[in-house]
Amino acid sequence: MGEQTGATFPQEVIDEYAALGVDLPALFSAGHLGTRMGVQILEASADRVVGTMPVEGNTQPYGLLHGGASAVLAETLGSVGSMLHGGSAKIAVGVDLNCTHHRGVRSGLVTGVATPVHRGRSTATYEIVITDEQDRRVCTARLTCMLREVNSSGMFEALTNLPEDGSAR
């Protein structure tokens, strides 16, 4: 997946995944898309996930931050929180994302903070607030993920064997 630098995870989570031989920063990275967009995860726990993304390179034709870029940041952060909530026996699969764009941004870095709205056995919902460098709200998003059970040896199989039609099953 994508490369992450400086992400902070709770020690008990690091230990849980290390016991399974899983590279936690790689598993909870922004993936290839997030890497191309410059997404960096700074802090990650089931209670709060923080990440940043540059505006430069992620704009629409008018020179403003692209709404889809905000959606990528939001889904990345909410998915990481959902995976951490589900633990090593579950994977998170996004099933609903909505974004409300409040203001345009032309430059700098945006920061997203994902916090849980609901954390259940089979779903997790996170609110993601994206702000500019002046701490003004740029976008508010909500992501709901289905938590799919897998055994530890089958985690990567479950990630690669999702239905081709995109359904969560």
C-alpha positions in Angstrom: 0.0 0.0 0.0 1.2 3.6 0.4 4.2 4.8 2.5 3.5 6.5 5.8 5.8 8.5 7.9 5.3 9.5 11.5 1.9 8.0 12.1 1.2 7.4 15.8 -0.8 4.3 16.8 -1.7 3.1 20.3 0.9 0.6 21.6 -1.7 -2.1 22.2 -2.8 -1.9 18.6 0.8 -2.1 17.3 1.4 -5.2 19.5 -1.9 -6.9 18.3 -0.9 -6.6 14.7 2.8 -7.3 15.2 1.8 -10.7 16.8 0.1 -11.5 13.5 3.2 -10.4 11.5 1.3 -7.5 10.0 3.0 -4.2 9.1 0.5 -1.8 10.8 1.6 1.4 9.1 1.4 -0.3 5.6 -2.0 -1.8 6.4 -3.5 1.4 7.6 -1.9 3.6 4.9 -3.7 5.8 2.5 -3.0 3.3 -0.3 -1.7 4.1 -3.7 -4.3 6.7 -4.4 -3.7 8.5 -1.1 0.0 8.4 -1.8 -0.4 10.0 -5.2 -2.5 12.7 -3.5 -0.1 13.3 -0.7 -2.3 12.0 2.1 -0.3 11.6 5.4 -1.8 9.9 8.4 -0.4 11.6 11.5 -2.4 10.0 14.3 -4.6 6.9 14.4 -6.8 5.2 17.0 -10.4 4.1 17.0 -11.3 7.3 18.8 -9.5 9.8 16.5 -7.7 9.7 13.2 -5.8 12.7 11.9 -4.4 13.2 8.5 -3.3 15.9 6.1 -3.3 16.5 2.3 -1.8 19.2 0.2 -4.2 21.4 -1.9 -1.6 21.6 -4.7 -2.0 18.8 -7.2 -5.5 18.1 -5.9 -7.5 20.9 -7.5 -10.3 21.2 -10.0 -10.2 23.4 -13.1 -11.0 26.6 -11.1 -8.0 26.1 -9.0 -9.9 25.1 -5.9 -9.5 21.9 -3.8 -11.4 19.2 -5.7 -14.4 17.8 -3.8 -13.3 14.3 -4.8 -9.9 14.9 -3.1 -11.7 15.9 0.1 -13.7 12.6 -0.3 -10.5 10.6 -0.6 -9.1 12.2 2.5 -12.4 11.6 4.4 -12.8 8.0 3.3 -9.1 7.2 4.1 -9.4 8.6 7.7 -12.8 7.1 8.4 -11.7 3.7 7.1 -8.6 3.7 9.3 -10.7 4.5 12.3 -13.2 1.8 11.4 -10.4 -0.8 10.9 -8.9 0.1 14.3 -12.3 -0.2 15.9 -12.9 -3.6 14.3 -9.6 -4.9 15.4 -7.4 -7.5 13.7 -10.3 -10.0 13.2 -12.3 -7.6 10.9 -11.8 -5.5 7.8 -13.7 -2.3 7.1 -15.4 -1.8 3.8 -16.9 1.6 3.0 -20.6 1.4 2.2 -21.7 5.1 2.4 -19.9 8.3 2.1 -21.3 11.8 1.9 -19.5 15.1 1.9 -20.7 18.7 2.3 -18.3 21.2 0.9 -18.4 24.5 2.9 -15.6 26.7 1.3 -13.0 26.7 -1.3 -9.3 26.4 -0.7 -6.6 27.4 -3.3 -3.4 26.5 -1.5 -1.8 25.1 1.6 -2.5 22.0 3.5 -5.9 20.7 4.7 -6.3 18.6 7.8 -8.9 16.0 8.4 -10.0 14.7 11.8 -12.2 11.6 12.0 -14.2 10.8 15.1 -16.7 8.1 15.7 -20.4 8.6 15.5 -21.3 5.0 15.9 -19.1 1.9 16.6 -21.0 -1.4 16.5 -20.2 -5.0 15.8 -21.0 -4.9 12.1 -20.8 -1.2 11.2 -18.9 1.9 12.2 -19.7 5.5 11.2 -17.2 8.3 11.5 -17.6 12.1 11.0 -14.7 13.6 9.3 -14.1 17.4 9.5 -11.6 18.9 7.1 -10.2 22.3 7.8 -7.8 24.7 6.1 -4.6 26.1 7.7 -6.7 28.9 9.3 -8.8 26.2 11.0 -11.8 27.1 8.9 -14.1 24.2 8.0 -13.7 23.2 4.4 -15.8 20.0 4.3 -17.8 17.8 6.6 -18.1 14.2 5.7 -19.7 11.0 7.1 -18.5 7.6 6.3 -20.1 4.3 7.2 -18.1 1.1 6.9 -19.3 -2.5 7.2 -17.0 -4.5 9.4 -16.4 -7.9 7.8 -15.1 -10.7 9.9 -12.0 -12.6 8.9 -9.6 -14.9 10.6 -6.1 -13.4 11.0 -4.6 -15.7 8.4 -7.3 -14.7 6.0 -7.1 -10.9 6.4 -5.4 -10.2 3.1 -7.5 -12.8 1.3 -10.6 -11.1 2.5 -9.2 -7.7 1.2 -8.5 -9.2 -2.2 -11.6 -11.3 -2.6 -14.3 -8.7 -2.3 -17.0 -9.1 -4.9 -16.1 -7.6 -8.3 -19.3 -5.8 -8.6 -18.2 -3.6 -5.7 -20.9 -4.8 -3.3 -20.0 -5.3 0.3 -21.9 -8.6 0.6 
